[in-house]
Amino acid sequence: MTRTEKQAERARSAASRQRGKQEEDEYWASVVRLQERRAEKQAAAEKREARHAEAQAIVSKGTCPDCGAKLRRNLSLSGWWQCGRSGAPGFKSPEYEGTGDCHFQTFTA
């Protein structure tokens, strides 16, 4: 093998190692991104569970946390609860007709 051929072989070998290093770096970067996405999903799930537990606690008390009026179920969506003072005059609970509005609502489903 001539000197030029040896140099060319070394250059190809170095380029091959560089490509291998680059592929390895890309692999580990993708692993890190995957771990970050999993952590974000876990955090979102924990946040969602906390909101759901808070909504369940409010509904179990049966009163609006903002104004103290009774909560009522809105049957148009499963798990939708609203303050009794919420809504247009024809849709408010009868005991709250003529009172001010409260816009509290929450979902338990």
Order of alpha helices (4+ residues) and beta strands (2+ residues): alpha-beta-beta-beta
